[in-house]
Amino acid sequence: MKIEFYRTILCPRCLYVGHALKKIVASSPHLELETIEVATNLTRTRHAGIKTVPAIRIGNNTLTGIILTPQAIRHFIEQHL
C-alpha cells in the first residue's frame, strides 16, 4: 500500500511525523512511503487537496493536523489495510 507524506523541509512537526512514518513502514514490508516536498511540488500538492502540512494521504483520504501522534498515524494506516 502506498502512503504519500506531504511535508516541508523546515517544518519541525513534519520532521517528527516523518520519523514516525519511517518506523511504521520499516516494520511493515507491504507499505511503501513516498515523501513529497510541498515547496517543490506545488501543483501535485494542490491537486491532492493538501492545504496544510504535515499531511498523510492514502488513496483519496488524508490525515493532517498540528500534532499527529504515532498512534493516530498507525490508526489511519490500519483503517486502509
mmCIF file of the N, C-alpha and C atoms, coordinates in Angstrom:
data_MODEL
# 
_entry.id   MODEL 
# 
loop_
_atom_site.group_PDB 
_atom_site.id 
_atom_site.type_symbol 
_atom_site.label_atom_id 
_atom_site.label_alt_id 
_atom_site.label_comp_id 
_atom_site.label_asym_id 
_atom_site.label_entity_id 
_atom_site.label_seq_id 
_atom_site.pdbx_PDB_ins_code 
_atom_site.Cartn_x 
_atom_site.Cartn_y 
_atom_site.Cartn_z 
_atom_site.occupancy 
_atom_site.B_iso_or_equiv 
_atom_site.pdbx_formal_charge 
_atom_site.auth_seq_id 
_atom_site.auth_comp_id 
_atom_site.auth_asym_id 
_atom_site.auth_atom_id 
_atom_site.pdbx_PDB_model_num 
ATOM 1   N N  . MET A 1 1  ? 0.844  -1.171 0.000  1.00 0.00 ? 1  MET A N  1 
ATOM 2   C CA . MET A 1 1  ? 0.000  0.000  0.000  1.00 0.00 ? 1  MET A CA 1 
ATOM 3   C C  . MET A 1 1  ? 0.893  1.238  0.000  1.00 0.00 ? 1  MET A C  1 
ATOM 4   N N  . LYS A 1 2  ? 0.524  2.206  -0.802 1.00 0.00 ? 2  LYS A N  1 
ATOM 5   C CA . LYS A 1 2  ? 1.321  3.421  -0.935 1.00 0.00 ? 2  LYS A CA 1 
ATOM 6   C C  . LYS A 1 2  ? 0.808  4.508  0.007  1.00 0.00 ? 2  LYS A C  1 
ATOM 7   N N  . ILE A 1 3  ? 1.747  5.097  0.731  1.00 0.00 ? 3  ILE A N  1 
ATOM 8   C CA . ILE A 1 3  ? 1.458  6.212  1.629  1.00 0.00 ? 3  ILE A CA 1 
ATOM 9   C C  . ILE A 1 3  ? 2.206  7.428  1.097  1.00 0.00 ? 3  ILE A C  1 
ATOM 10  N N  . GLU A 1 4  ? 1.475  8.521  0.894  1.00 0.00 ? 4  GLU A N  1 
ATOM 11  C CA . GLU A 1 4  ? 2.105  9.769  0.464  1.00 0.00 ? 4  GLU A CA 1 
ATOM 12  C C  . GLU A 1 4  ? 2.221  10.670 1.683  1.00 0.00 ? 4  GLU A C  1 
ATOM 13  N N  . PHE A 1 5  ? 3.417  11.201 1.905  1.00 0.00 ? 5  PHE A N  1 
ATOM 14  C CA . PHE A 1 5  ? 3.686  12.076 3.040  1.00 0.00 ? 5  PHE A CA 1 
ATOM 15  C C  . PHE A 1 5  ? 4.075  13.446 2.502  1.00 0.00 ? 5  PHE A C  1 
ATOM 16  N N  . TYR A 1 6  ? 3.195  14.421 2.709  1.00 0.00 ? 6  TYR A N  1 
ATOM 17  C CA . TYR A 1 6  ? 3.437  15.794 2.270  1.00 0.00 ? 6  TYR A CA 1 
ATOM 18  C C  . TYR A 1 6  ? 4.048  16.574 3.425  1.00 0.00 ? 6  TYR A C  1 
ATOM 19  N N  . ARG A 1 7  ? 5.176  17.236 3.112  1.00 0.00 ? 7  ARG A N  1 
ATOM 20  C CA . ARG A 1 7  ? 5.897  17.945 4.171  1.00 0.00 ? 7  ARG A CA 1 
ATOM 21  C C  . ARG A 1 7  ? 6.726  19.083 3.575  1.00 0.00 ? 7  ARG A C  1 
ATOM 22  N N  . THR A 1 8  ? 7.257  19.907 4.466  1.00 0.00 ? 8  THR A N  1 
ATOM 23  C CA . THR A 1 8  ? 8.255  20.899 4.068  1.00 0.00 ? 8  THR A CA 1 
ATOM 24  C C  . THR A 1 8  ? 9.496  20.644 4.905  1.00 0.00 ? 8  THR A C  1 
ATOM 25  N N  . ILE A 1 9  ? 10.626 20.935 4.344  1.00 0.00 ? 9  ILE A N  1 
ATOM 26  C CA . ILE A 1 9  ? 11.910 20.653 4.982  1.00 0.00 ? 9  ILE A CA 1 
ATOM 27  C C  . ILE A 1 9  ? 12.102 21.452 6.283  1.00 0.00 ? 9  ILE A C  1 
ATOM 28  N N  . LEU A 1 10 ? 11.466 22.609 6.386  1.00 0.00 ? 10 LEU A N  1 
ATOM 29  C CA . LEU A 1 10 ? 11.670 23.479 7.544  1.00 0.00 ? 10 LEU A CA 1 
ATOM 30  C C  . LEU A 1 10 ? 10.659 23.273 8.667  1.00 0.00 ? 10 LEU A C  1 
ATOM 31  N N  . CYS A 1 11 ? 9.740  22.361 8.486  1.00 0.00 ? 11 CYS A N  1 
ATOM 32  C CA . CYS A 1 11 ? 8.662  22.151 9.455  1.00 0.00 ? 11 CYS A CA 1 
ATOM 33  C C  . CYS A 1 11 ? 9.084  21.132 10.520 1.00 0.00 ? 11 CYS A C  1 
ATOM 34  N N  . PRO A 1 12 ? 9.192  21.543 11.790 1.00 0.00 ? 12 PRO A N  1 
ATOM 35  C CA . PRO A 1 12 ? 9.578  20.584 12.829 1.00 0.00 ? 12 PRO A CA 1 
ATOM 36  C C  . PRO A 1 12 ? 8.524  19.497 13.054 1.00 0.00 ? 12 PRO A C  1 
ATOM 37  N N  . ARG A 1 13 ? 7.254  19.828 12.870 1.00 0.00 ? 13 ARG A N  1 
ATOM 38  C CA . ARG A 1 13 ? 6.191  18.815 13.011 1.00 0.00 ? 13 ARG A CA 1 
ATOM 39  C C  . ARG A 1 13 ? 6.317  17.767 11.913 1.00 0.00 ? 13 ARG A C  1 
ATOM 40  N N  . CYS A 1 14 ? 6.700  18.218 10.719 1.00 0.00 ? 14 CYS A N  1 
ATOM 41  C CA . CYS A 1 14 ? 6.887  17.287 9.599  1.00 0.00 ? 14 CYS A CA 1 
ATOM 42  C C  . CYS A 1 14 ? 8.041  16.334 9.885  1.00 0.00 ? 14 CYS A C  1 
ATOM 43  N N  . LEU A 1 15 ? 9.088  16.835 10.484 1.00 0.00 ? 15 LEU A N  1 
ATOM 44  C CA . LEU A 1 15 ? 10.232 16.004 10.841 1.00 0.00 ? 15 LEU A CA 1 
ATOM 45  C C  . LEU A 1 15 ? 9.804  14.907 11.815 1.00 0.00 ? 15 LEU A C  1 
ATOM 46  N N  . TYR A 1 16 ? 9.023  15.284 12.809 1.00 0.00 ? 16 TYR A N  1 
ATOM 47  C CA . TYR A 1 16 ? 8.524  14.327 13.805 1.00 0.00 ? 16 TYR A CA 1 
ATOM 48  C C  . TYR A 1 16 ? 7.661  13.250 13.146 1.00 0.00 ? 16 TYR A C  1 
ATOM 49  N N  . VAL A 1 17 ? 6.730  13.671 12.299 1.00 0.00 ? 17 VAL A N  1 
ATOM 50  C CA . VAL A 1 17 ? 5.842  12.727 11.618 1.00 0.00 ? 17 VAL A CA 1 
ATOM 51  C C  . VAL A 1 17 ? 6.644  11.838 10.670 1.00 0.00 ? 17 VAL A C  1 
ATOM 52  N N  . GLY A 1 18 ? 7.635  12.419 10.008 1.00 0.00 ? 18 GLY A N  1 
ATOM 53  C CA . GLY A 1 18 ? 8.482  11.640 9.099  1.00 0.00 ? 18 GLY A CA 1 
ATOM 54  C C  . GLY A 1 18 ? 9.201  10.512 9.819  1.00 0.00 ? 18 GLY A C  1 
ATOM 55  N N  . HIS A 1 19 ? 9.722  10.793 11.012 1.00 0.00 ? 19 HIS A N  1 
ATOM 56  C CA . HIS A 1 19 ? 10.389 9.746  11.795 1.00 0.00 ? 19 HIS A CA 1 
ATOM 57  C C  . HIS A 1 19 ? 9.402  8.646  12.180 1.00 0.00 ? 19 HIS A C  1 
ATOM 58  N N  . ALA A 1 20 ? 8.208  9.043  12.605 1.00 0.00 ? 20 ALA A N  1 
ATOM 59  C CA . ALA A 1 20 ? 7.199  8.056  12.996 1.00 0.00 ? 20 ALA A CA 1 
ATOM 60  C C  . ALA A 1 20 ? 6.800  7.195  11.803 1.00 0.00 ? 20 ALA A C  1 
ATOM 61  N N  . LEU A 1 21 ? 6.600  7.815  10.642 1.00 0.00 ? 21 LEU A N  1 
ATOM 62  C CA . LEU A 1 21 ? 6.231  7.064  9.441  1.00 0.00 ? 21 LEU A CA 1 
ATOM 63  C C  . LEU A 1 21 ? 7.323  6.089  9.026  1.00 0.00 ? 21 LEU A C  1 
ATOM 64  N N  . LYS A 1 22 ? 8.575  6.505  9.093  1.00 0.00 ? 22 LYS A N  1 
ATOM 65  C CA . LYS A 1 22 ? 9.682  5.623  8.714  1.00 0.00 ? 22 LYS A CA 1 
ATOM 66  C C  . LYS A 1 22 ? 9.722  4.383  9.602  1.00 0.00 ? 22 LYS A C  1 
ATOM 67  N N  . LYS A 1 23 ? 9.459  4.553  10.892 1.00 0.00 ? 23 LYS A N  1 
ATOM 68  C CA . LYS A 1 23 ? 9.441  3.411  11.806 1.00 0.00 ? 23 LYS A CA 1 
ATOM 69  C C  . LYS A 1 23 ? 8.299  2.455  11.470 1.00 0.00 ? 23 LYS A C  1 
ATOM 70  N N  . ILE A 1 24 ? 7.135  3.018  11.178 1.00 0.00 ? 24 ILE A N  1 
ATOM 71  C CA . ILE A 1 24 ? 5.972  2.193  10.850 1.00 0.00 ? 24 ILE A CA 1 
ATOM 72  C C  . ILE A 1 24 ? 6.224  1.417  9.565  1.00 0.00 ? 24 ILE A C  1 
ATOM 73  N N  . VAL A 1 25 ? 6.739  2.093  8.546  1.00 0.00 ? 25 VAL A N  1 
ATOM 74  C CA . VAL A 1 25 ? 6.992  1.458  7.251  1.00 0.00 ? 25 VAL A CA 1 
ATOM 75  C C  . VAL A 1 25 ? 8.094  0.401  7.369  1.00 0.00 ? 25 VAL A C  1 
ATOM 76  N N  . ALA A 1 26 ? 9.097  0.668  8.187  1.00 0.00 ? 26 ALA A N  1 
ATOM 77  C CA . ALA A 1 26 ? 10.190 -0.289 8.355  1.00 0.00 ? 26 ALA A CA 1 
ATOM 78  C C  . ALA A 1 26 ? 9.702  -1.605 8.958  1.00 0.00 ? 26 ALA A C  1 
ATOM 79  N N  . SER A 1 27 ? 8.666  -1.537 9.780  1.00 0.00 ? 27 SER A N  1 
ATOM 80  C CA . SER A 1 27 ? 8.155  -2.756 10.411 1.00 0.00 ? 27 SER A CA 1 
ATOM 81  C C  . SER A 1 27 ? 7.028  -3.412 9.604  1.00 0.00 ? 27 SER A C  1 
ATOM 82  N N  . SER A 1 28 ? 6.669  -2.817 8.475  1.00 0.00 ? 28 SER A N  1 
ATOM 83  C CA . SER A 1 28 ? 5.595  -3.357 7.638  1.00 0.00 ? 28 SER A CA 1 
ATOM 84  C C  . SER A 1 28 ? 6.033  -3.365 6.179  1.00 0.00 ? 28 SER A C  1 
ATOM 85  N N  . PRO A 1 29 ? 6.562  -4.483 5.687  1.00 0.00 ? 29 PRO A N  1 
ATOM 86  C CA . PRO A 1 29 ? 7.111  -4.527 4.330  1.00 0.00 ? 29 PRO A CA 1 
ATOM 87  C C  . PRO A 1 29 ? 6.096  -4.284 3.220  1.00 0.00 ? 29 PRO A C  1 
ATOM 88  N N  . HIS A 1 30 ? 4.804  -4.410 3.503  1.00 0.00 ? 30 HIS A N  1 
ATOM 89  C CA . HIS A 1 30 ? 3.780  -4.189 2.481  1.00 0.00 ? 30 HIS A CA 1 
ATOM 90  C C  . HIS A 1 30 ? 3.444  -2.705 2.295  1.00 0.00 ? 30 HIS A C  1 
ATOM 91  N N  . LEU A 1 31 ? 4.066  -1.831 3.108  1.00 0.00 ? 31 LEU A N  1 
ATOM 92  C CA . LEU A 1 31 ? 3.823  -0.394 2.999  1.00 0.00 ? 31 LEU A CA 1 
ATOM 93  C C  . LEU A 1 31 ? 4.942  0.270  2.201  1.00 0.00 ? 31 LEU A C  1 
ATOM 94  N N  . GLU A 1 32 ? 4.568  1.220  1.371  1.00 0.00 ? 32 GLU A N  1 
ATOM 95  C CA . GLU A 1 32 ? 5.528  1.995  0.573  1.00 0.00 ? 32 GLU A CA 1 
ATOM 96  C C  . GLU A 1 32 ? 5.317  3.469  0.899  1.00 0.00 ? 32 GLU A C  1 
ATOM 97  N N  . LEU A 1 33 ? 6.381  4.151  1.284  1.00 0.00 ? 33 LEU A N  1 
ATOM 98  C CA . LEU A 1 33 ? 6.306  5.562  1.663  1.00 0.00 ? 33 LEU A CA 1 
ATOM 99  C C  . LEU A 1 33 ? 6.902  6.435  0.570  1.00 0.00 ? 33 LEU A C  1 
ATOM 100 N N  . GLU A 1 34 ? 6.131  7.413  0.129  1.00 0.00 ? 34 GLU A N  1 
ATOM 101 C CA . GLU A 1 34 ? 6.625  8.421  -0.807 1.00 0.00 ? 34 GLU A CA 1 
ATOM 102 C C  . GLU A 1 34 ? 6.541  9.775  -0.109 1.00 0.00 ? 34 GLU A C  1 
ATOM 103 N N  . THR A 1 35 ? 7.678  10.451 0.006  1.00 0.00 ? 35 THR A N  1 
ATOM 104 C CA . THR A 1 35 ? 7.727  11.761 0.642  1.00 0.00 ? 35 THR A CA 1 
ATOM 105 C C  . THR A 1 35 ? 7.688  12.832 -0.430 1.00 0.00 ? 35 THR A C  1 
ATOM 106 N N  . ILE A 1 36 ? 6.753  13.761 -0.286 1.00 0.00 ? 36 ILE A N  1 
ATOM 107 C CA . ILE A 1 36 ? 6.592  14.836 -1.262 1.00 0.00 ? 36 ILE A CA 1 
ATOM 108 C C  . ILE A 1 36 ? 6.920  16.165 -0.578 1.00 0.00 ? 36 ILE A C  1 
ATOM 109 N N  . GLU A 1 37 ? 7.922  16.841 -1.107 1.00 0.00 ? 37 GLU A N  1 
ATOM 110 C CA . GLU A 1 37 ? 8.297  18.170 -0.615 1.00 0.00 ? 37 GLU A CA 1 
ATOM 111 C C  . GLU A 1 37 ? 7.334  19.173 -1.253 1.00 0.00 ? 37 GLU A C  1 
ATOM 112 N N  . VAL A 1 38 ? 6.524  19.800 -0.422 1.00 0.00 ? 38 VAL A N  1 
ATOM 113 C CA . VAL A 1 38 ? 5.471  20.697 -0.900 1.00 0.00 ? 38 VAL A CA 1 
ATOM 114 C C  . VAL A 1 38 ? 6.050  21.883 -1.673 1.00 0.00 ? 38 VAL A C  1 
ATOM 115 N N  . ALA A 1 39 ? 7.141  22.447 -1.203 1.00 0.00 ? 39 ALA A N  1 
ATOM 116 C CA . ALA A 1 39 ? 7.710  23.639 -1.832 1.00 0.00 ? 39 ALA A CA 1 
ATOM 117 C C  . ALA A 1 39 ? 8.138  23.409 -3.274 1.00 0.00 ? 39 ALA A C  1 
ATOM 118 N N  . THR A 1 40 ? 8.499  22.186 -3.619 1.00 0.00 ? 40 THR A N  1 
ATOM 119 C CA . THR A 1 40 ? 8.951  21.904 -4.979 1.00 0.00 ? 40 THR A CA 1 
ATOM 120 C C  . THR A 1 40 ? 7.931  21.112 -5.791 1.00 0.00 ? 40 THR A C  1 
ATOM 121 N N  . ASN A 1 41 ? 6.782  20.838 -5.199 1.00 0.00 ? 41 ASN A N  1 
ATOM 122 C CA . ASN A 1 41 ? 5.716  20.093 -5.880 1.00 0.00 ? 41 ASN A CA 1 
ATOM 123 C C  . ASN A 1 41 ? 4.356  20.755 -5.637 1.00 0.00 ? 41 ASN A C  1 
ATOM 124 N N  . LEU A 1 42 ? 4.275  22.042 -5.929 1.00 0.00 ? 42 LEU A N  1 
ATOM 125 C CA . LEU A 1 42 ? 3.062  22.802 -5.624 1.00 0.00 ? 42 LEU A CA 1 
ATOM 126 C C  . LEU A 1 42 ? 1.840  22.307 -6.399 1.00 0.00 ? 42 LEU A C  1 
ATOM 127 N N  . THR A 1 43 ? 2.016  22.003 -7.674 1.00 0.00 ? 43 THR A N  1 
ATOM 128 C CA . THR A 1 43 ? 0.881  21.558 -8.487 1.00 0.00 ? 43 THR A CA 1 
ATOM 129 C C  . THR A 1 43 ? 0.345  20.230 -7.974 1.00 0.00 ? 43 THR A C  1 
ATOM 130 N N  . ARG A 1 44 ? 1.232  19.297 -7.721 1.00 0.00 ? 44 ARG A N  1 
ATOM 131 C CA . ARG A 1 44 ? 0.809  17.987 -7.213 1.00 0.00 ? 44 ARG A CA 1 
ATOM 132 C C  . ARG A 1 44 ? 0.116  18.131 -5.857 1.00 0.00 ? 44 ARG A C  1 
ATOM 133 N N  . THR A 1 45 ? 0.675  18.972 -5.012 1.00 0.00 ? 45 THR A N  1 
ATOM 134 C CA . THR A 1 45 ? 0.100  19.199 -3.685 1.00 0.00 ? 45 THR A CA 1 
ATOM 135 C C  . THR A 1 45 ? -1.301 19.778 -3.806 1.00 0.00 ? 45 THR A C  1 
ATOM 136 N N  . ARG A 1 46 ? -1.462 20.763 -4.665 1.00 0.00 ? 46 ARG A N  1 
ATOM 137 C CA . ARG A 1 46 ? -2.766 21.391 -4.863 1.00 0.00 ? 46 ARG A CA 1 
ATOM 138 C C  . ARG A 1 46 ? -3.779 20.382 -5.409 1.00 0.00 ? 46 ARG A C  1 
ATOM 139 N N  . HIS A 1 47 ? -3.378 19.578 -6.382 1.00 0.00 ? 47 HIS A N  1 
ATOM 140 C CA . HIS A 1 47 ? -4.276 18.573 -6.960 1.00 0.00 ? 47 HIS A CA 1 
ATOM 141 C C  . HIS A 1 47 ? -4.672 17.510 -5.933 1.00 0.00 ? 47 HIS A C  1 
ATOM 142 N N  . ALA A 1 48 ? -3.809 17.251 -4.987 1.00 0.00 ? 48 ALA A N  1 
ATOM 143 C CA . ALA A 1 48 ? -4.120 16.279 -3.931 1.00 0.00 ? 48 ALA A CA 1 
ATOM 144 C C  . ALA A 1 48 ? -5.026 16.870 -2.858 1.00 0.00 ? 48 ALA A C  1 
ATOM 145 N N  . GLY A 1 49 ? -5.237 18.186 -2.902 1.00 0.00 ? 49 GLY A N  1 
ATOM 146 C CA . GLY A 1 49 ? -6.101 18.838 -1.919 1.00 0.00 ? 49 GLY A CA 1 
ATOM 147 C C  . GLY A 1 49 ? -5.413 19.128 -0.600 1.00 0.00 ? 49 GLY A C  1 
ATOM 148 N N  . ILE A 1 50 ? -4.098 19.105 -0.590 1.00 0.00 ? 50 ILE A N  1 
ATOM 149 C CA . ILE A 1 50 ? -3.335 19.346 0.636  1.00 0.00 ? 50 ILE A CA 1 
ATOM 150 C C  . ILE A 1 50 ? -3.243 20.854 0.868  1.00 0.00 ? 50 ILE A C  1 
ATOM 151 N N  . LYS A 1 51 ? -3.673 21.293 2.062  1.00 0.00 ? 51 LYS A N  1 
ATOM 152 C CA . LYS A 1 51 ? -3.649 22.716 2.382  1.00 0.00 ? 51 LYS A CA 1 
ATOM 153 C C  . LYS A 1 51 ? -2.767 23.036 3.574  1.00 0.00 ? 51 LYS A C  1 
ATOM 154 N N  . THR A 1 52 ? -2.370 22.006 4.296  1.00 0.00 ? 52 THR A N  1 
ATOM 155 C CA . THR A 1 52 ? -1.511 22.196 5.461  1.00 0.00 ? 52 THR A CA 1 
ATOM 156 C C  . THR A 1 52 ? -0.597 20.982 5.603  1.00 0.00 ? 52 THR A C  1 
ATOM 157 N N  . VAL A 1 53 ? 0.531  21.190 6.245  1.00 0.00 ? 53 VAL A N  1 
ATOM 158 C CA . VAL A 1 53 ? 1.469  20.091 6.487  1.00 0.00 ? 53 VAL A CA 1 
ATOM 159 C C  . VAL A 1 53 ? 1.708  19.972 7.983  1.00 0.00 ? 53 VAL A C  1 
ATOM 160 N N  . PRO A 1 54 ? 2.069  18.813 8.445  1.00 0.00 ? 54 PRO A N  1 
ATOM 161 C CA . PRO A 1 54 ? 2.240  17.565 7.735  1.00 0.00 ? 54 PRO A CA 1 
ATOM 162 C C  . PRO A 1 54 ? 0.906  16.974 7.318  1.00 0.00 ? 54 PRO A C  1 
ATOM 163 N N  . ALA A 1 55 ? 0.932  16.231 6.218  1.00 0.00 ? 55 ALA A N  1 
ATOM 164 C CA . ALA A 1 55 ? -0.264 15.555 5.725  1.00 0.00 ? 55 ALA A CA 1 
ATOM 165 C C  . ALA A 1 55 ? 0.122  14.173 5.214  1.00 0.00 ? 55 ALA A C  1 
ATOM 166 N N  . ILE A 1 56 ? -0.697 13.197 5.551  1.00 0.00 ? 56 ILE A N  1 
ATOM 167 C CA . ILE A 1 56 ? -0.504 11.824 5.096  1.00 0.00 ? 56 ILE A CA 1 
ATOM 168 C C  . ILE A 1 56 ? -1.714 11.471 4.253  1.00 0.00 ? 56 ILE A C  1 
ATOM 169 N N  . ARG A 1 57 ? -1.453 10.945 3.069  1.00 0.00 ? 57 ARG A N  1 
ATOM 170 C CA . ARG A 1 57 ? -2.547 10.612 2.143  1.00 0.00 ? 57 ARG A CA 1 
ATOM 171 C C  . ARG A 1 57 ? -2.431 9.150  1.721  1.00 0.00 ? 57 ARG A C  1 
ATOM 172 N N  . ILE A 1 58 ? -3.552 8.458  1.827  1.00 0.00 ? 58 ILE A N  1 
ATOM 173 C CA . ILE A 1 58 ? -3.671 7.084  1.353  1.00 0.00 ? 58 ILE A CA 1 
ATOM 174 C C  . ILE A 1 58 ? -4.913 7.058  0.471  1.00 0.00 ? 58 ILE A C  1 
ATOM 175 N N  . GLY A 1 59 ? -4.715 6.770  -0.800 1.00 0.00 ? 59 GLY A N  1 
ATOM 176 C CA . GLY A 1 59 ? -5.850 6.810  -1.729 1.00 0.00 ? 59 GLY A CA 1 
ATOM 177 C C  . GLY A 1 59 ? -6.393 8.221  -1.800 1.00 0.00 ? 59 GLY A C  1 
ATOM 178 N N  . ASN A 1 60 ? -7.685 8.369  -1.525 1.00 0.00 ? 60 ASN A N  1 
ATOM 179 C CA . ASN A 1 60 ? -8.316 9.689  -1.531 1.00 0.00 ? 60 ASN A CA 1 
ATOM 180 C C  . ASN A 1 60 ? -8.518 10.247 -0.133 1.00 0.00 ? 60 ASN A C  1 
ATOM 181 N N  . ASN A 1 61 ? -7.967 9.581  0.881  1.00 0.00 ? 61 ASN A N  1 
ATOM 182 C CA . ASN A 1 61 ? -8.140 10.011 2.269  1.00 0.00 ? 61 ASN A CA 1 
ATOM 183 C C  . ASN A 1 61 ? -6.866 10.663 2.788  1.00 0.00 ? 61 ASN A C  1 
ATOM 184 N N  . THR A 1 62 ? -7.056 11.724 3.568  1.00 0.00 ? 62 THR A N  1 
ATOM 185 C CA . THR A 1 62 ? -5.926 12.495 4.082  1.00 0.00 ? 62 THR A CA 1 
ATOM 186 C C  . THR A 1 62 ? -6.031 12.646 5.589  1.00 0.00 ? 62 THR A C  1 
ATOM 187 N N  . LEU A 1 63 ? -4.902 12.494 6.253  1.00 0.00 ? 63 LEU A N  1 
ATOM 188 C CA . LEU A 1 63 ? -4.782 12.756 7.683  1.00 0.00 ? 63 LEU A CA 1 
ATOM 189 C C  . LEU A 1 63 ? -3.846 13.942 7.831  1.00 0.00 ? 63 LEU A C  1 
ATOM 190 N N  . THR A 1 64 ? -4.297 14.973 8.496  1.00 0.00 ? 64 THR A N  1 
ATOM 191 C CA . THR A 1 64 ? -3.478 16.150 8.715  1.00 0.00 ? 64 THR A CA 1 
ATOM 192 C C  . THR A 1 64 ? -3.795 16.721 10.087 1.00 0.00 ? 64 THR A C  1 
ATOM 193 N N  . GLY A 1 65 ? -2.907 17.496 10.612 1.00 0.00 ? 65 GLY A N  1 
ATOM 194 C CA . GLY A 1 65 ? -3.144 18.103 11.911 1.00 0.00 ? 65 GLY A CA 1 
ATOM 195 C C  . GLY A 1 65 ? -1.879 18.698 12.473 1.00 0.00 ? 65 GLY A C  1 
ATOM 196 N N  . ILE A 1 66 ? -2.049 19.571 13.433 1.00 0.00 ? 66 ILE A N  1 
ATOM 197 C CA . ILE A 1 66 ? -0.900 20.228 14.045 1.00 0.00 ? 66 ILE A CA 1 
ATOM 198 C C  . ILE A 1 66 ? -0.048 19.214 14.783 1.00 0.00 ? 66 ILE A C  1 
ATOM 199 N N  . ILE A 1 67 ? -0.704 18.317 15.491 1.00 0.00 ? 67 ILE A N  1 
ATOM 200 C CA . ILE A 1 67 ? 0.030  17.272 16.216 1.00 0.00 ? 67 ILE A CA 1 
ATOM 201 C C  . ILE A 1 67 ? -0.512 15.917 15.785 1.00 0.00 ? 67 ILE A C  1 
ATOM 202 N N  . LEU A 1 68 ? 0.295  15.182 15.037 1.00 0.00 ? 68 LEU A N  1 
ATOM 203 C CA . LEU A 1 68 ? -0.061 13.833 14.631 1.00 0.00 ? 68 LEU A CA 1 
ATOM 204 C C  . LEU A 1 68 ? 0.791  12.870 15.445 1.00 0.00 ? 68 LEU A C  1 
ATOM 205 N N  . THR A 1 69 ? 0.156  12.148 16.331 1.00 0.00 ? 69 THR A N  1 
ATOM 206 C CA . THR A 1 69 ? 0.883  11.197 17.172 1.00 0.00 ? 69 THR A CA 1 
ATOM 207 C C  . THR A 1 69 ? 1.135  9.911  16.392 1.00 0.00 ? 69 THR A C  1 
ATOM 208 N N  . PRO A 1 70 ? 2.148  9.149  16.793 1.00 0.00 ? 70 PRO A N  1 
ATOM 209 C CA . PRO A 1 70 ? 2.367  7.849  16.151 1.00 0.00 ? 70 PRO A CA 1 
ATOM 210 C C  . PRO A 1 70 ? 1.127  6.955  16.221 1.00 0.00 ? 70 PRO A C  1 
ATOM 211 N N  . GLN A 1 71 ? 0.371  7.039  17.312 1.00 0.00 ? 71 GLN A N  1 
ATOM 212 C CA . GLN A 1 71 ? -0.841 6.234  17.450 1.00 0.00 ? 71 GLN A CA 1 
ATOM 213 C C  . GLN A 1 71 ? -1.895 6.649  16.419 1.00 0.00 ? 71 GLN A C  1 
ATOM 214 N N  . ALA A 1 72 ? -2.060 7.948  16.209 1.00 0.00 ? 72 ALA A N  1 
ATOM 215 C CA . ALA A 1 72 ? -3.033 8.443  15.227 1.00 0.00 ? 72 ALA A CA 1 
ATOM 216 C C  . ALA A 1 72 ? -2.618 8.035  13.816 1.00 0.00 ? 72 ALA A C  1 
ATOM 217 N N  . ILE A 1 73 ? -1.329 8.083  13.544 1.00 0.00 ? 73 ILE A N  1 
ATOM 218 C CA . ILE A 1 73 ? -0.816 7.697  12.232 1.00 0.00 ? 73 ILE A CA 1 
ATOM 219 C C  . ILE A 1 73 ? -1.060 6.209  11.992 1.00 0.00 ? 73 ILE A C  1 
ATOM 220 N N  . ARG A 1 74 ? -0.724 5.382  12.982 1.00 0.00 ? 74 ARG A N  1 
ATOM 221 C CA . ARG A 1 74 ? -0.943 3.941  12.878 1.00 0.00 ? 74 ARG A CA 1 
ATOM 222 C C  . ARG A 1 74 ? -2.421 3.615  12.654 1.00 0.00 ? 74 ARG A C  1 
ATOM 223 N N  . HIS A 1 75 ? -3.266 4.285  13.406 1.00 0.00 ? 75 HIS A N  1 
ATOM 224 C CA . HIS A 1 75 ? -4.715 4.046  13.292 1.00 0.00 ? 75 HIS A CA 1 
ATOM 225 C C  . HIS A 1 75 ? -5.193 4.397  11.874 1.00 0.00 ? 75 HIS A C  1 
ATOM 226 N N  . PHE A 1 76 ? -4.734 5.507  11.338 1.00 0.00 ? 76 PHE A N  1 
ATOM 227 C CA . PHE A 1 76 ? -5.104 5.934  9.989  1.00 0.00 ? 76 PHE A CA 1 
ATOM 228 C C  . PHE A 1 76 ? -4.664 4.898  8.957  1.00 0.00 ? 76 PHE A C  1 
ATOM 229 N N  . ILE A 1 77 ? -3.440 4.407  9.100  1.00 0.00 ? 77 ILE A N  1 
ATOM 230 C CA . ILE A 1 77 ? -2.924 3.403  8.173  1.00 0.00 ? 77 ILE A CA 1 
ATOM 231 C C  . ILE A 1 77 ? -3.718 2.096  8.298  1.00 0.00 ? 77 ILE A C  1 
ATOM 232 N N  . GLU A 1 78 ? -3.979 1.663  9.518  1.00 0.00 ? 78 GLU A N  1 
ATOM 233 C CA . GLU A 1 78 ? -4.711 0.412  9.748  1.00 0.00 ? 78 GLU A CA 1 
ATOM 234 C C  . GLU A 1 78 ? -6.116 0.456  9.162  1.00 0.00 ? 78 GLU A C  1 
ATOM 235 N N  . GLN A 1 79 ? -6.733 1.631  9.107  1.00 0.00 ? 79 GLN A N  1 
ATOM 236 C CA . GLN A 1 79 ? -8.065 1.763  8.531  1.00 0.00 ? 79 GLN A CA 1 
ATOM 237 C C  . GLN A 1 79 ? -8.059 1.437  7.032  1.00 0.00 ? 79 GLN A C  1 
ATOM 238 N N  . HIS A 1 80 ? -6.900 1.533  6.402  1.00 0.00 ? 80 HIS A N  1 
ATOM 239 C CA . HIS A 1 80 ? -6.800 1.330  4.957  1.00 0.00 ? 80 HIS A CA 1 
ATOM 240 C C  . HIS A 1 80 ? -6.215 -0.016 4.560  1.00 0.00 ? 80 HIS A C  1 
ATOM 241 N N  . LEU A 1 81 ? -5.930 -0.862 5.522  1.00 0.00 ? 81 LEU A N  1 
ATOM 242 C CA . LEU A 1 81 ? -5.368 -2.182 5.204  1.00 0.00 ? 81 LEU A CA 1 
ATOM 243 C C  . LEU A 1 81 ? -6.446 -3.151 4.773  1.00 0.00 ? 81 LEU A C  1 
# 
